[in-house]
Amino acid sequence: MNRVLEHLGCKYPIVQAPMGWIARSQLASAVSNAGGFGIIETSSGEVENCKEEIQKMANLTDKPFGINLPLLFLKDDSMVNFIVEHGVKFVTTSAGDPSKYIGVLKDAGITVYHAVPNVAGAMKAVAAGVDGLVVEGTEGGGFKGMEEIGLLVLIQAIRKQSDIPIIAAGGIVDGVGMAAVFAAGAEGIQMGTRFVSSKESPVHDNFKNKIIDSDEAGTWILNKKSKPCIRALKSEMTSKIHEEGVMEMTALMNIKDLYFGGDMEAAPALSGQSVGLIDSVKSVETIIKETISEFNTTCLKLSKETFDE
C-alpha cells in the first residue's frame, strides 16, 4: 500500500502546493473533488480570510484536504488552534522548525509532513517526529533553498538515510515526472505551477498565459546574495533583480496586483521550471487524469525495459 495515500485518504497521491493567496477553496476543492489532495495556504498572513477559506471547503467538497503552516510567518497560535478545533486531519509545515508545533498537532491526531530543501533539514524533521516529508527540489517555484539541489538527487540522498514517506515537489507537471520521482523513492507528488495554470486557478489569465508562453529557461533564481531565494518568471522586473543579485522583500508587496490584476511587472511571478512543460490551460480534473494515465503507461513501459546483467 502507498503510505502517502494512507496518510492523505484521497484517490491519487497528487497534492496541490500551498501557494500564497492562490491555494484557497476554489482551487483546493477542485483538486480534492478530482481525486487529488487540495491544500489551503496560510502563508499570505491573511489569517481571518484563510480561516474562512477552510470553513468554505465543507460546502465545496466532501473529500479530504489539508492546511499548510509556514512556521516562521505565524504571528501567534491562533491558526494552529483553529485547525485543531476544526478537525483538520493533515497539515504540511514549512519555513521553520517542525518541533515547535508537532506535539500539539500530533496530540490532536493530525498527520504532519514537513517541507525540506536539503538532507539536513529532512533529518531534523524526522528527529522531530513528523509523519512524512515534502521534498522540494530547486526546480520548483517560490521560496527556495540557497543550495539549488535538484529534486532527484535530493530524494535519493534522503532515501540513503531514512525510509520516511516522501511527497516530491519541484518541476513535476505530468505522469513522466511522477514516475521519475517514484523511481527515486517518492510515494506522492506535489504540483504548484501546473495547478496555477489550470482553469480553476483564481489567477489572472495574463499569469496563466505567461506560464504557457515560457520555455524551460523561463525562470530565474533571485536574491542569491541574500535571503530568501525565490524562483520566478523572467520579466523586466526580475531581470533587474537578477542582475543586482539582491532583492528587497518589498518587491513582493504588490503580488496580488500580478496574481489577480494581471500586471506582470507588479512583482516577481513565482513559478517553477516546469513552465517549460506546460503548453495549455486545462481543468484540474483533466490534469490529474492525464497525469495518472501517463504515470501508469510510463511504469508499464519501464517494467519491460530490462538489461542483461
Buried (B, 14 or more C-beta within 10 A) or exposed (E): EEBBBEBBBBBBBBBBBBBBBBBBBBBBBBBBBBBBBBBBBBBBBBBEEBBEBBEBBEEBBEBBBBBBBBBEBBEEEEBBEBBBEEEBBBBBBBBBBBBBBBEBBBEBEBBBBBBBBBBEBBBBBBEBBBBBBBBBBBBBBBBBBBEBBEBBEBBEBBBEEBEBBBBBBBBBBBBBBBBBBBBBBBBBBBBBBBBBBBEBBBBBEBBBBBBEEBEEEBBBBBBBEEEBBBBBBBBEBBEEBBEEEEBEEEBBEBBBBBBBEBBBEBBBBBBBBBBBBBEEBBEBBBBBBBBBEBBEEBBEEEEEEEEEE
